[in-house]
Amino acid sequence: MTTQTENNRPTHRIYAVNGNGDDAIWTPVAAAWANRDGKGFTLKFEAIPVTGRIVMREISSKEAENQGALA
């Protein structure tokens, strides 16, 4: 198993998205760390969505300053 990077902070946030466009509801459900070999990610889920779609987004510098429960 490949381990996560030296950085303890996640590089990506994972959301469960229900709905479309401006009416979509984005709920953070997990965090992701890039693996050292650069070929994948380690995911830590706080919840597993059963509906909607899952979207992984890079964490912005503003979000990194306010990182909370999923860090």
Secondary structure by P-SEA (a helix, b strand, c coil): cccccccccccccccccccccccbbbbbcbbbbbcccccbbbbbbccccccbbbbbbcccaaaaaaccccc
